[in-house]
């Protein structure tokens, strides 16, 4: 995951103003929250999900079912 625009991150800067270079590359907290809602709504489990700087935050294609390996 890339850096997310949060109050904690903003608290590191005077007046909670992010430098323009940082502000333009942040992932929005609402996008992360929506991704989590999409995961819950889809009923998917066992997948790794990510949000990366410069890319749309989205659930992505469903992964093939996991095979249970026992031995």
mmCIF file as Biopython writes it, N, C-alpha, C and O atoms, coordinates in Angstrom:
data_model
#
loop_
_atom_site.group_PDB
_atom_site.id
_atom_site.type_symbol
_atom_site.label_atom_id
_atom_site.label_alt_id
_atom_site.label_comp_id
_atom_site.label_asym_id
_atom_site.label_entity_id
_atom_site.label_seq_id
_atom_site.pdbx_PDB_ins_code
_atom_site.Cartn_x
_atom_site.Cartn_y
_atom_site.Cartn_z
_atom_site.occupancy
_atom_site.B_iso_or_equiv
_atom_site.auth_seq_id
_atom_site.auth_asym_id
_atom_site.pdbx_PDB_model_num
ATOM 1   N N  . UNK A ? 1  ? 0.845   -1.170  0.000   1.0 0.0 1  A 1 
ATOM 2   C CA . UNK A ? 1  ? 0.000   0.000   0.000   1.0 0.0 1  A 1 
ATOM 3   C C  . UNK A ? 1  ? 0.889   1.231   0.000   1.0 0.0 1  A 1 
ATOM 4   O O  . UNK A ? 1  ? 1.971   1.247   0.587   1.0 0.0 1  A 1 
ATOM 5   N N  . UNK A ? 2  ? 0.416   2.226   -0.654  1.0 0.0 2  A 1 
ATOM 6   C CA . UNK A ? 2  ? 1.135   3.486   -0.657  1.0 0.0 2  A 1 
ATOM 7   C C  . UNK A ? 2  ? 0.669   4.374   0.478   1.0 0.0 2  A 1 
ATOM 8   O O  . UNK A ? 2  ? -0.181  3.975   1.273   1.0 0.0 2  A 1 
ATOM 9   N N  . UNK A ? 3  ? 1.220   5.580   0.561   1.0 0.0 3  A 1 
ATOM 10  C CA . UNK A ? 3  ? 0.829   6.497   1.627   1.0 0.0 3  A 1 
ATOM 11  C C  . UNK A ? 3  ? -0.618  6.952   1.471   1.0 0.0 3  A 1 
ATOM 12  O O  . UNK A ? 3  ? -1.089  7.218   0.366   1.0 0.0 3  A 1 
ATOM 13  N N  . UNK A ? 4  ? -1.310  7.035   2.608   1.0 0.0 4  A 1 
ATOM 14  C CA . UNK A ? 4  ? -2.719  7.404   2.634   1.0 0.0 4  A 1 
ATOM 15  C C  . UNK A ? 4  ? -2.865  8.769   3.301   1.0 0.0 4  A 1 
ATOM 16  O O  . UNK A ? 4  ? -2.186  9.070   4.283   1.0 0.0 4  A 1 
ATOM 17  N N  . UNK A ? 5  ? -3.758  9.587   2.757   1.0 0.0 5  A 1 
ATOM 18  C CA . UNK A ? 5  ? -4.020  10.912  3.306   1.0 0.0 5  A 1 
ATOM 19  C C  . UNK A ? 5  ? -4.806  10.766  4.603   1.0 0.0 5  A 1 
ATOM 20  O O  . UNK A ? 5  ? -6.016  10.540  4.582   1.0 0.0 5  A 1 
ATOM 21  N N  . UNK A ? 6  ? -4.122  10.896  5.717   1.0 0.0 6  A 1 
ATOM 22  C CA . UNK A ? 6  ? -4.749  10.762  7.032   1.0 0.0 6  A 1 
ATOM 23  C C  . UNK A ? 6  ? -4.372  11.949  7.919   1.0 0.0 6  A 1 
ATOM 24  O O  . UNK A ? 6  ? -3.420  12.678  7.644   1.0 0.0 6  A 1 
ATOM 25  N N  . UNK A ? 7  ? -5.139  12.118  8.979   1.0 0.0 7  A 1 
ATOM 26  C CA . UNK A ? 7  ? -4.835  13.178  9.948   1.0 0.0 7  A 1 
ATOM 27  C C  . UNK A ? 7  ? -3.468  12.935  10.583  1.0 0.0 7  A 1 
ATOM 28  O O  . UNK A ? 7  ? -2.744  13.886  10.880  1.0 0.0 7  A 1 
ATOM 29  N N  . UNK A ? 8  ? -3.114  11.675  10.792  1.0 0.0 8  A 1 
ATOM 30  C CA . UNK A ? 8  ? -1.818  11.363  11.393  1.0 0.0 8  A 1 
ATOM 31  C C  . UNK A ? 8  ? -0.674  11.831  10.484  1.0 0.0 8  A 1 
ATOM 32  O O  . UNK A ? 8  ? 0.293   12.429  10.957  1.0 0.0 8  A 1 
ATOM 33  N N  . UNK A ? 9  ? -0.788  11.559  9.187   1.0 0.0 9  A 1 
ATOM 34  C CA . UNK A ? 9  ? 0.247   12.006  8.251   1.0 0.0 9  A 1 
ATOM 35  C C  . UNK A ? 9  ? 0.290   13.518  8.182   1.0 0.0 9  A 1 
ATOM 36  O O  . UNK A ? 9  ? 1.367   14.113  8.210   1.0 0.0 9  A 1 
ATOM 37  N N  . UNK A ? 10 ? -0.881  14.147  8.093   1.0 0.0 10 A 1 
ATOM 38  C CA . UNK A ? 10 ? -0.928  15.607  8.020   1.0 0.0 10 A 1 
ATOM 39  C C  . UNK A ? 10 ? -0.348  16.249  9.285   1.0 0.0 10 A 1 
ATOM 40  O O  . UNK A ? 10 ? 0.200   17.350  9.228   1.0 0.0 10 A 1 
ATOM 41  N N  . UNK A ? 11 ? -0.470  15.558  10.428  1.0 0.0 11 A 1 
ATOM 42  C CA . UNK A ? 11 ? 0.054   16.081  11.680  1.0 0.0 11 A 1 
ATOM 43  C C  . UNK A ? 11 ? 1.563   16.211  11.713  1.0 0.0 11 A 1 
ATOM 44  O O  . UNK A ? 11 ? 2.115   16.850  12.608  1.0 0.0 11 A 1 
ATOM 45  N N  . UNK A ? 12 ? 2.231   15.613  10.749  1.0 0.0 12 A 1 
ATOM 46  C CA . UNK A ? 12 ? 3.691   15.703  10.669  1.0 0.0 12 A 1 
ATOM 47  C C  . UNK A ? 12 ? 4.168   17.011  10.049  1.0 0.0 12 A 1 
ATOM 48  O O  . UNK A ? 12 ? 5.361   17.312  10.071  1.0 0.0 12 A 1 
ATOM 49  N N  . UNK A ? 13 ? 3.244   17.786  9.500   1.0 0.0 13 A 1 
ATOM 50  C CA . UNK A ? 13 ? 3.609   19.001  8.784   1.0 0.0 13 A 1 
ATOM 51  C C  . UNK A ? 13 ? 2.997   20.226  9.448   1.0 0.0 13 A 1 
ATOM 52  O O  . UNK A ? 13 ? 1.896   20.153  9.994   1.0 0.0 13 A 1 
ATOM 53  N N  . UNK A ? 14 ? 3.705   21.352  9.405   1.0 0.0 14 A 1 
ATOM 54  C CA . UNK A ? 14 ? 3.185   22.585  10.005  1.0 0.0 14 A 1 
ATOM 55  C C  . UNK A ? 14 ? 1.815   22.939  9.429   1.0 0.0 14 A 1 
ATOM 56  O O  . UNK A ? 14 ? 1.620   22.925  8.214   1.0 0.0 14 A 1 
ATOM 57  N N  . UNK A ? 15 ? 0.870   23.254  10.312  1.0 0.0 15 A 1 
ATOM 58  C CA . UNK A ? 15 ? -0.472  23.616  9.898   1.0 0.0 15 A 1 
ATOM 59  C C  . UNK A ? 15 ? -1.208  22.501  9.176   1.0 0.0 15 A 1 
ATOM 60  O O  . UNK A ? 15 ? -2.211  22.748  8.506   1.0 0.0 15 A 1 
ATOM 61  N N  . UNK A ? 16 ? -0.723  21.292  9.308   1.0 0.0 16 A 1 
ATOM 62  C CA . UNK A ? 16 ? -1.296  20.107  8.661   1.0 0.0 16 A 1 
ATOM 63  C C  . UNK A ? 16 ? -1.404  20.273  7.148   1.0 0.0 16 A 1 
ATOM 64  O O  . UNK A ? 16 ? -2.275  19.680  6.512   1.0 0.0 16 A 1 
ATOM 65  N N  . UNK A ? 17 ? -0.517  21.078  6.580   1.0 0.0 17 A 1 
ATOM 66  C CA . UNK A ? 17 ? -0.490  21.300  5.133   1.0 0.0 17 A 1 
ATOM 67  C C  . UNK A ? 17 ? 0.569   20.403  4.501   1.0 0.0 17 A 1 
ATOM 68  O O  . UNK A ? 17 ? 1.759   20.518  4.791   1.0 0.0 17 A 1 
ATOM 69  N N  . UNK A ? 18 ? 0.115   19.524  3.647   1.0 0.0 18 A 1 
ATOM 70  C CA . UNK A ? 18 ? 1.043   18.615  2.978   1.0 0.0 18 A 1 
ATOM 71  C C  . UNK A ? 18 ? 1.769   19.339  1.849   1.0 0.0 18 A 1 
ATOM 72  O O  . UNK A ? 18 ? 1.164   20.143  1.140   1.0 0.0 18 A 1 
ATOM 73  N N  . UNK A ? 19 ? 3.057   19.063  1.678   1.0 0.0 19 A 1 
ATOM 74  C CA . UNK A ? 19 ? 3.753   19.604  0.512   1.0 0.0 19 A 1 
ATOM 75  C C  . UNK A ? 19 ? 3.068   19.093  -0.765  1.0 0.0 19 A 1 
ATOM 76  O O  . UNK A ? 19 ? 2.612   17.951  -0.815  1.0 0.0 19 A 1 
ATOM 77  N N  . UNK A ? 20 ? 3.000   19.937  -1.779  1.0 0.0 20 A 1 
ATOM 78  C CA . UNK A ? 20 ? 2.279   19.605  -3.013  1.0 0.0 20 A 1 
ATOM 79  C C  . UNK A ? 20 ? 2.749   18.282  -3.618  1.0 0.0 20 A 1 
ATOM 80  O O  . UNK A ? 20 ? 1.926   17.498  -4.090  1.0 0.0 20 A 1 
ATOM 81  N N  . UNK A ? 21 ? 4.024   18.028  -3.611  1.0 0.0 21 A 1 
ATOM 82  C CA . UNK A ? 21 ? 4.572   16.796  -4.208  1.0 0.0 21 A 1 
ATOM 83  C C  . UNK A ? 21 ? 4.031   15.561  -3.490  1.0 0.0 21 A 1 
ATOM 84  O O  . UNK A ? 21 ? 3.749   14.545  -4.126  1.0 0.0 21 A 1 
ATOM 85  N N  . UNK A ? 22 ? 3.888   15.644  -2.186  1.0 0.0 22 A 1 
ATOM 86  C CA . UNK A ? 22 ? 3.343   14.517  -1.413  1.0 0.0 22 A 1 
ATOM 87  C C  . UNK A ? 22 ? 1.840   14.422  -1.620  1.0 0.0 22 A 1 
ATOM 88  O O  . UNK A ? 22 ? 1.314   13.332  -1.846  1.0 0.0 22 A 1 
ATOM 89  N N  . UNK A ? 23 ? 1.143   15.548  -1.545  1.0 0.0 23 A 1 
ATOM 90  C CA . UNK A ? 23 ? -0.318  15.565  -1.639  1.0 0.0 23 A 1 
ATOM 91  C C  . UNK A ? 23 ? -0.814  14.954  -2.943  1.0 0.0 23 A 1 
ATOM 92  O O  . UNK A ? 23 ? -1.849  14.288  -2.953  1.0 0.0 23 A 1 
ATOM 93  N N  . UNK A ? 24 ? -0.102  15.165  -4.033  1.0 0.0 24 A 1 
ATOM 94  C CA . UNK A ? 24 ? -0.574  14.674  -5.329  1.0 0.0 24 A 1 
ATOM 95  C C  . UNK A ? 24 ? -0.444  13.163  -5.479  1.0 0.0 24 A 1 
ATOM 96  O O  . UNK A ? 24 ? -1.053  12.578  -6.374  1.0 0.0 24 A 1 
ATOM 97  N N  . UNK A ? 25 ? 0.343   12.524  -4.614  1.0 0.0 25 A 1 
ATOM 98  C CA . UNK A ? 25 ? 0.555   11.085  -4.762  1.0 0.0 25 A 1 
ATOM 99  C C  . UNK A ? 25 ? -0.157  10.238  -3.706  1.0 0.0 25 A 1 
ATOM 100 O O  . UNK A ? 25 ? -0.019  9.015   -3.702  1.0 0.0 25 A 1 
ATOM 101 N N  . UNK A ? 26 ? -0.915  10.875  -2.813  1.0 0.0 26 A 1 
ATOM 102 C CA . UNK A ? 26 ? -1.542  10.136  -1.722  1.0 0.0 26 A 1 
ATOM 103 C C  . UNK A ? 26 ? -2.792  9.388   -2.161  1.0 0.0 26 A 1 
ATOM 104 O O  . UNK A ? 26 ? -3.518  9.832   -3.051  1.0 0.0 26 A 1 
ATOM 105 N N  . UNK A ? 27 ? -3.027  8.264   -1.535  1.0 0.0 27 A 1 
ATOM 106 C CA . UNK A ? 27 ? -4.269  7.516   -1.695  1.0 0.0 27 A 1 
ATOM 107 C C  . UNK A ? 27 ? -5.258  8.099   -0.690  1.0 0.0 27 A 1 
ATOM 108 O O  . UNK A ? 27 ? -4.886  8.394   0.446   1.0 0.0 27 A 1 
ATOM 109 N N  . UNK A ? 28 ? -6.499  8.263   -1.094  1.0 0.0 28 A 1 
ATOM 110 C CA . UNK A ? 28 ? -7.510  8.834   -0.203  1.0 0.0 28 A 1 
ATOM 111 C C  . UNK A ? 28 ? -8.069  7.755   0.724   1.0 0.0 28 A 1 
ATOM 112 O O  . UNK A ? 28 ? -8.304  6.621   0.307   1.0 0.0 28 A 1 
ATOM 113 N N  . UNK A ? 29 ? -8.278  8.127   1.987   1.0 0.0 29 A 1 
ATOM 114 C CA . UNK A ? 29 ? -8.803  7.175   2.962   1.0 0.0 29 A 1 
ATOM 115 C C  . UNK A ? 29 ? -10.180 6.644   2.554   1.0 0.0 29 A 1 
ATOM 116 O O  . UNK A ? 29 ? -10.516 5.497   2.846   1.0 0.0 29 A 1 
ATOM 117 N N  . UNK A ? 30 ? -10.967 7.475   1.884   1.0 0.0 30 A 1 
ATOM 118 C CA . UNK A ? 30 ? -12.287 7.031   1.440   1.0 0.0 30 A 1 
ATOM 119 C C  . UNK A ? 30 ? -12.179 5.934   0.367   1.0 0.0 30 A 1 
ATOM 120 O O  . UNK A ? 30 ? -13.043 5.062   0.280   1.0 0.0 30 A 1 
ATOM 121 N N  . UNK A ? 31 ? -11.118 5.983   -0.445  1.0 0.0 31 A 1 
ATOM 122 C CA . UNK A ? 31 ? -10.907 4.939   -1.455  1.0 0.0 31 A 1 
ATOM 123 C C  . UNK A ? 31 ? -10.560 3.610   -0.791  1.0 0.0 31 A 1 
ATOM 124 O O  . UNK A ? 31 ? -11.015 2.555   -1.233  1.0 0.0 31 A 1 
ATOM 125 N N  . UNK A ? 32 ? -9.760  3.661   0.263   1.0 0.0 32 A 1 
ATOM 126 C CA . UNK A ? 32 ? -9.417  2.441   1.005   1.0 0.0 32 A 1 
ATOM 127 C C  . UNK A ? 32 ? -10.670 1.871   1.671   1.0 0.0 32 A 1 
ATOM 128 O O  . UNK A ? 32 ? -10.905 0.663   1.644   1.0 0.0 32 A 1 
ATOM 129 N N  . UNK A ? 33 ? -11.471 2.756   2.268   1.0 0.0 33 A 1 
ATOM 130 C CA . UNK A ? 33 ? -12.704 2.308   2.925   1.0 0.0 33 A 1 
ATOM 131 C C  . UNK A ? 33 ? -13.640 1.654   1.909   1.0 0.0 33 A 1 
ATOM 132 O O  . UNK A ? 33 ? -14.245 0.622   2.201   1.0 0.0 33 A 1 
ATOM 133 N N  . UNK A ? 34 ? -13.762 2.243   0.723   1.0 0.0 34 A 1 
ATOM 134 C CA . UNK A ? 34 ? -14.625 1.664   -0.301  1.0 0.0 34 A 1 
ATOM 135 C C  . UNK A ? 34 ? -14.097 0.305   -0.751  1.0 0.0 34 A 1 
ATOM 136 O O  . UNK A ? 34 ? -14.877 -0.616  -0.993  1.0 0.0 34 A 1 
ATOM 137 N N  . UNK A ? 35 ? -12.789 0.180   -0.862  1.0 0.0 35 A 1 
ATOM 138 C CA . UNK A ? 35 ? -12.216 -1.120  -1.243  1.0 0.0 35 A 1 
ATOM 139 C C  . UNK A ? 35 ? -12.574 -2.179  -0.207  1.0 0.0 35 A 1 
ATOM 140 O O  . UNK A ? 35 ? -12.902 -3.311  -0.565  1.0 0.0 35 A 1 
ATOM 141 N N  . UNK A ? 36 ? -12.515 -1.825  1.055   1.0 0.0 36 A 1 
ATOM 142 C CA . UNK A ? 36 ? -12.859 -2.783  2.106   1.0 0.0 36 A 1 
ATOM 143 C C  . UNK A ? 36 ? -14.341 -3.152  2.034   1.0 0.0 36 A 1 
ATOM 144 O O  . UNK A ? 36 ? -14.697 -4.315  2.222   1.0 0.0 36 A 1 
ATOM 145 N N  . UNK A ? 37 ? -15.196 -2.186  1.769   1.0 0.0 37 A 1 
ATOM 146 C CA . UNK A ? 37 ? -16.624 -2.479  1.620   1.0 0.0 37 A 1 
ATOM 147 C C  . UNK A ? 37 ? -16.864 -3.404  0.423   1.0 0.0 37 A 1 
ATOM 148 O O  . UNK A ? 37 ? -17.710 -4.296  0.487   1.0 0.0 37 A 1 
ATOM 149 N N  . UNK A ? 38 ? -16.123 -3.192  -0.662  1.0 0.0 38 A 1 
ATOM 150 C CA . UNK A ? 38 ? -16.247 -4.052  -1.844  1.0 0.0 38 A 1 
ATOM 151 C C  . UNK A ? 38 ? -15.826 -5.482  -1.526  1.0 0.0 38 A 1 
ATOM 152 O O  . UNK A ? 38 ? -16.454 -6.435  -1.987  1.0 0.0 38 A 1 
ATOM 153 N N  . UNK A ? 39 ? -14.758 -5.630  -0.734  1.0 0.0 39 A 1 
ATOM 154 C CA . UNK A ? 39 ? -14.301 -6.972  -0.337  1.0 0.0 39 A 1 
ATOM 155 C C  . UNK A ? 39 ? -15.382 -7.666  0.488   1.0 0.0 39 A 1 
ATOM 156 O O  . UNK A ? 39 ? -15.715 -8.823  0.232   1.0 0.0 39 A 1 
ATOM 157 N N  . UNK A ? 40 ? -15.927 -6.964  1.474   1.0 0.0 40 A 1 
ATOM 158 C CA . UNK A ? 40 ? -16.965 -7.547  2.334   1.0 0.0 40 A 1 
ATOM 159 C C  . UNK A ? 40 ? -18.188 -7.918  1.511   1.0 0.0 40 A 1 
ATOM 160 O O  . UNK A ? 40 ? -18.727 -9.015  1.655   1.0 0.0 40 A 1 
ATOM 161 N N  . UNK A ? 41 ? -18.625 -7.012  0.652   1.0 0.0 41 A 1 
ATOM 162 C CA . UNK A ? 41 ? -19.812 -7.251  -0.163  1.0 0.0 41 A 1 
ATOM 163 C C  . UNK A ? 41 ? -19.621 -8.426  -1.126  1.0 0.0 41 A 1 
ATOM 164 O O  . UNK A ? 41 ? -20.573 -9.156  -1.403  1.0 0.0 41 A 1 
ATOM 165 N N  . UNK A ? 42 ? -18.415 -8.613  -1.632  1.0 0.0 42 A 1 
ATOM 166 C CA . UNK A ? 42 ? -18.157 -9.674  -2.607  1.0 0.0 42 A 1 
ATOM 167 C C  . UNK A ? 42 ? -18.141 -11.059 -1.966  1.0 0.0 42 A 1 
ATOM 168 O O  . UNK A ? 42 ? -18.341 -12.066 -2.645  1.0 0.0 42 A 1 
ATOM 169 N N  . UNK A ? 43 ? -17.900 -11.103 -0.641  1.0 0.0 43 A 1 
ATOM 170 C CA . UNK A ? 43 ? -17.807 -12.385 0.043   1.0 0.0 43 A 1 
ATOM 171 C C  . UNK A ? 43 ? -16.485 -13.100 -0.189  1.0 0.0 43 A 1 
ATOM 172 O O  . UNK A ? 43 ? -16.314 -14.252 0.210   1.0 0.0 43 A 1 
ATOM 173 N N  . UNK A ? 44 ? -15.564 -12.420 -0.828  1.0 0.0 44 A 1 
ATOM 174 C CA . UNK A ? 44 ? -14.264 -13.036 -1.112  1.0 0.0 44 A 1 
ATOM 175 C C  . UNK A ? 44 ? -13.432 -13.162 0.155   1.0 0.0 44 A 1 
ATOM 176 O O  . UNK A ? 44 ? -13.452 -12.285 1.019   1.0 0.0 44 A 1 
ATOM 177 N N  . UNK A ? 45 ? -12.714 -14.246 0.248   1.0 0.0 45 A 1 
ATOM 178 C CA . UNK A ? 45 ? -11.786 -14.453 1.359   1.0 0.0 45 A 1 
ATOM 179 C C  . UNK A ? 45 ? -10.518 -15.084 0.807   1.0 0.0 45 A 1 
ATOM 180 O O  . UNK A ? 45 ? -10.525 -15.649 -0.286  1.0 0.0 45 A 1 
ATOM 181 N N  . UNK A ? 46 ? -9.447  -14.990 1.551   1.0 0.0 46 A 1 
ATOM 182 C CA . UNK A ? 46 ? -8.207  -15.643 1.176   1.0 0.0 46 A 1 
ATOM 183 C C  . UNK A ? 46 ? -7.407  -14.935 0.108   1.0 0.0 46 A 1 
ATOM 184 O O  . UNK A ? 46 ? -6.403  -15.470 -0.362  1.0 0.0 46 A 1 
ATOM 185 N N  . UNK A ? 47 ? -7.830  -13.722 -0.295  1.0 0.0 47 A 1 
ATOM 186 C CA . UNK A ? 47 ? -7.096  -12.950 -1.288  1.0 0.0 47 A 1 
ATOM 187 C C  . UNK A ? 47 ? -6.300  -11.858 -0.606  1.0 0.0 47 A 1 
ATOM 188 O O  . UNK A ? 47 ? -6.671  -11.388 0.469   1.0 0.0 47 A 1 
ATOM 189 N N  . UNK A ? 48 ? -5.216  -11.460 -1.226  1.0 0.0 48 A 1 
ATOM 190 C CA . UNK A ? 48 ? -4.476  -10.286 -0.792  1.0 0.0 48 A 1 
ATOM 191 C C  . UNK A ? 48 ? -4.921  -9.131  -1.670  1.0 0.0 48 A 1 
ATOM 192 O O  . UNK A ? 48 ? -5.010  -9.271  -2.890  1.0 0.0 48 A 1 
ATOM 193 N N  . UNK A ? 49 ? -5.198  -8.003  -1.059  1.0 0.0 49 A 1 
ATOM 194 C CA . UNK A ? 49 ? -5.623  -6.828  -1.800  1.0 0.0 49 A 1 
ATOM 195 C C  . UNK A ? 49 ? -4.645  -5.711  -1.515  1.0 0.0 49 A 1 
ATOM 196 O O  . UNK A ? 49 ? -4.073  -5.642  -0.427  1.0 0.0 49 A 1 
ATOM 197 N N  . UNK A ? 50 ? -4.453  -4.847  -2.472  1.0 0.0 50 A 1 
ATOM 198 C CA . UNK A ? 50 ? -3.540  -3.736  -2.266  1.0 0.0 50 A 1 
ATOM 199 C C  . UNK A ? 50 ? -4.064  -2.460  -2.869  1.0 0.0 50 A 1 
ATOM 200 O O  . UNK A ? 50 ? -4.988  -2.466  -3.681  1.0 0.0 50 A 1 
ATOM 201 N N  . UNK A ? 51 ? -3.475  -1.394  -2.470  1.0 0.0 51 A 1 
ATOM 202 C CA . UNK A ? 51 ? -3.732  -0.081  -3.048  1.0 0.0 51 A 1 
ATOM 203 C C  . UNK A ? 51 ? -2.365  0.539   -3.265  1.0 0.0 51 A 1 
ATOM 204 O O  . UNK A ? 51 ? -1.565  0.637   -2.334  1.0 0.0 51 A 1 
ATOM 205 N N  . UNK A ? 52 ? -2.102  0.950   -4.476  1.0 0.0 52 A 1 
ATOM 206 C CA . UNK A ? 52 ? -0.762  1.403   -4.814  1.0 0.0 52 A 1 
ATOM 207 C C  . UNK A ? 52 ? -0.804  2.833   -5.339  1.0 0.0 52 A 1 
ATOM 208 O O  . UNK A ? 52 ? -1.728  3.218   -6.056  1.0 0.0 52 A 1 
ATOM 209 N N  . UNK A ? 53 ? 0.190   3.597   -4.979  1.0 0.0 53 A 1 
ATOM 210 C CA . UNK A ? 53 ? 0.282   4.975   -5.438  1.0 0.0 53 A 1 
ATOM 211 C C  . UNK A ? 53 ? 0.195   5.025   -6.956  1.0 0.0 53 A 1 
ATOM 212 O O  . UNK A ? 53 ? 0.824   4.228   -7.652  1.0 0.0 53 A 1 
ATOM 213 N N  . UNK A ? 54 ? -0.588  5.967   -7.460  1.0 0.0 54 A 1 
ATOM 214 C CA . UNK A ? 54 ? -0.667  6.171   -8.890  1.0 0.0 54 A 1 
ATOM 215 C C  . UNK A ? 54 ? -1.605  5.229   -9.620  1.0 0.0 54 A 1 
ATOM 216 O O  . UNK A ? 54 ? -1.746  5.325   -10.839 1.0 0.0 54 A 1 
ATOM 217 N N  . UNK A ? 55 ? -2.247  4.324   -8.902  1.0 0.0 55 A 1 
ATOM 218 C CA . UNK A ? 55 ? -3.183  3.396   -9.529  1.0 0.0 55 A 1 
ATOM 219 C C  . UNK A ? 55 ? -4.552  3.552   -8.874  1.0 0.0 55 A 1 
ATOM 220 O O  . UNK A ? 55 ? -4.659  3.938   -7.710  1.0 0.0 55 A 1 
ATOM 221 N N  . UNK A ? 56 ? -5.595  3.246   -9.644  1.0 0.0 56 A 1 
ATOM 222 C CA . UNK A ? 56 ? -6.933  3.291   -9.074  1.0 0.0 56 A 1 
ATOM 223 C C  . UNK A ? 56 ? -7.060  2.261   -7.963  1.0 0.0 56 A 1 
ATOM 224 O O  . UNK A ? 56 ? -6.532  1.154   -8.073  1.0 0.0 56 A 1 
ATOM 225 N N  . UNK A ? 57 ? -7.756  2.621   -6.900  1.0 0.0 57 A 1 
ATOM 226 C CA . UNK A ? 57 ? -8.010  1.693   -5.802  1.0 0.0 57 A 1 
ATOM 227 C C  . UNK A ? 57 ? -9.253  0.905   -6.179  1.0 0.0 57 A 1 
ATOM 228 O O  . UNK A ? 57 ? -10.357 1.449   -6.197  1.0 0.0 57 A 1 
ATOM 229 N N  . UNK A ? 58 ? -9.075  -0.383  -6.482  1.0 0.0 58 A 1 
ATOM 230 C CA . UNK A ? 58 ? -10.198 -1.215  -6.868  1.0 0.0 58 A 1 
ATOM 231 C C  . UNK A ? 58 ? -9.946  -2.647  -6.461  1.0 0.0 58 A 1 
ATOM 232 O O  . UNK A ? 58 ? -8.809  -3.048  -6.217  1.0 0.0 58 A 1 
ATOM 233 N N  . UNK A ? 59 ? -11.007 -3.405  -6.392  1.0 0.0 59 A 1 
ATOM 234 C CA . UNK A ? 59 ? -10.925 -4.778  -5.929  1.0 0.0 59 A 1 
ATOM 235 C C  . UNK A ? 59 ? -10.152 -5.657  -6.889  1.0 0.0 59 A 1 
ATOM 236 O O  . UNK A ? 59 ? -9.355  -6.487  -6.452  1.0 0.0 59 A 1 
ATOM 237 N N  . UNK A ? 60 ? -10.363 -5.499  -8.166  1.0 0.0 60 A 1 
ATOM 238 C CA . UNK A ? 60 ? -9.651  -6.296  -9.151  1.0 0.0 60 A 1 
ATOM 239 C C  . UNK A ? 60 ? -10.348 -7.613  -9.442  1.0 0.0 60 A 1 
ATOM 240 O O  . UNK A ? 60 ? -11.373 -7.943  -8.845  1.0 0.0 60 A 1 
ATOM 241 N N  . UNK A ? 61 ? -9.767  -8.355  -10.372 1.0 0.0 61 A 1 
ATOM 242 C CA . UNK A ? 61 ? -10.355 -9.622  -10.803 1.0 0.0 61 A 1 
ATOM 243 C C  . UNK A ? 61 ? -10.320 -10.649 -9.679  1.0 0.0 61 A 1 
ATOM 244 O O  . UNK A ? 61 ? -9.412  -10.663 -8.849  1.0 0.0 61 A 1 
ATOM 245 N N  . UNK A ? 62 ? -11.337 -11.509 -9.678  1.0 0.0 62 A 1 
ATOM 246 C CA . UNK A ? 62 ? -11.393 -12.555 -8.667  1.0 0.0 62 A 1 
ATOM 247 C C  . UNK A ? 62 ? -10.322 -13.604 -8.963  1.0 0.0 62 A 1 
ATOM 248 O O  . UNK A ? 62 ? -10.151 -14.030 -10.105 1.0 0.0 62 A 1 
ATOM 249 N N  . UNK A ? 63 ? -9.623  -14.002 -7.941  1.0 0.0 63 A 1 
ATOM 250 C CA . UNK A ? 63 ? -8.581  -15.011 -8.078  1.0 0.0 63 A 1 
ATOM 251 C C  . UNK A ? 63 ? -9.195  -16.399 -8.193  1.0 0.0 63 A 1 
ATOM 252 O O  . UNK A ? 63 ? -10.297 -16.624 -7.691  1.0 0.0 63 A 1 
ATOM 253 N N  . UNK A ? 64 ? -8.508  -17.336 -8.844  1.0 0.0 64 A 1 
ATOM 254 C CA . UNK A ? 64 ? -9.037  -18.705 -8.880  1.0 0.0 64 A 1 
ATOM 255 C C  . UNK A ? 64 ? -9.105  -19.272 -7.459  1.0 0.0 64 A 1 
ATOM 256 O O  . UNK A ? 64 ? -8.357  -18.838 -6.583  1.0 0.0 64 A 1 
ATOM 257 N N  . UNK A ? 65 ? -10.002 -20.245 -7.225  1.0 0.0 65 A 1 
ATOM 258 C CA . UNK A ? 65 ? -10.105 -20.819 -5.882  1.0 0.0 65 A 1 
ATOM 259 C C  . UNK A ? 65 ? -8.776  -21.430 -5.437  1.0 0.0 65 A 1 
ATOM 260 O O  . UNK A ? 65 ? -8.015  -21.965 -6.243  1.0 0.0 65 A 1 
ATOM 261 N N  . UNK A ? 66 ? -8.525  -21.337 -4.152  1.0 0.0 66 A 1 
ATOM 262 C CA . UNK A ? 66 ? -7.303  -21.907 -3.588  1.0 0.0 66 A 1 
ATOM 263 C C  . UNK A ? 66 ? -7.474  -23.423 -3.477  1.0 0.0 66 A 1 
ATOM 264 O O  . UNK A ? 66 ? -8.558  -23.929 -3.184  1.0 0.0 66 A 1 
ATOM 265 N N  . UNK A ? 67 ? -6.401  -24.105 -3.715  1.0 0.0 67 A 1 
ATOM 266 C CA . UNK A ? 67 ? -6.429  -25.565 -3.549  1.0 0.0 67 A 1 
ATOM 267 C C  . UNK A ? 67 ? -5.911  -25.874 -2.143  1.0 0.0 67 A 1 
ATOM 268 O O  . UNK A ? 67 ? -4.889  -25.339 -1.713  1.0 0.0 67 A 1 
ATOM 269 N N  . UNK A ? 68 ? -6.607  -26.714 -1.463  1.0 0.0 68 A 1 
ATOM 270 C CA . UNK A ? 68 ? -6.164  -27.139 -0.138  1.0 0.0 68 A 1 
ATOM 271 C C  . UNK A ? 68 ? -5.136  -28.249 -0.332  1.0 0.0 68 A 1 
ATOM 272 O O  . UNK A ? 68 ? -5.401  -29.266 -0.974  1.0 0.0 68 A 1 
ATOM 273 N N  . UNK A ? 69 ? -3.979  -28.028 0.230   1.0 0.0 69 A 1 
ATOM 274 C CA . UNK A ? 69 ? -2.912  -29.014 0.119   1.0 0.0 69 A 1 
ATOM 275 C C  . UNK A ? 69 ? -2.692  -29.620 1.493   1.0 0.0 69 A 1 
ATOM 276 O O  . UNK A ? 69 ? -2.381  -28.912 2.450   1.0 0.0 69 A 1 
ATOM 277 N N  . UNK A ? 70 ? -2.853  -30.914 1.585   1.0 0.0 70 A 1 
ATOM 278 C CA . UNK A ? 70 ? -2.626  -31.608 2.862   1.0 0.0 70 A 1 
ATOM 279 C C  . UNK A ? 70 ? -1.607  -32.696 2.617   1.0 0.0 70 A 1 
ATOM 280 O O  . UNK A ? 70 ? -1.388  -33.122 1.484   1.0 0.0 70 A 1 
ATOM 281 N N  . UNK A ? 71 ? -1.003  -33.128 3.670   1.0 0.0 71 A 1 
ATOM 282 C CA . UNK A ? 71 ? -0.003  -34.142 3.429   1.0 0.0 71 A 1 
ATOM 283 C C  . UNK A ? 71 ? 0.235   -34.936 4.621   1.0 0.0 71 A 1 
ATOM 284 O O  . UNK A ? 71 ? 1.059   -35.850 4.601   1.0 0.0 71 A 1 
#
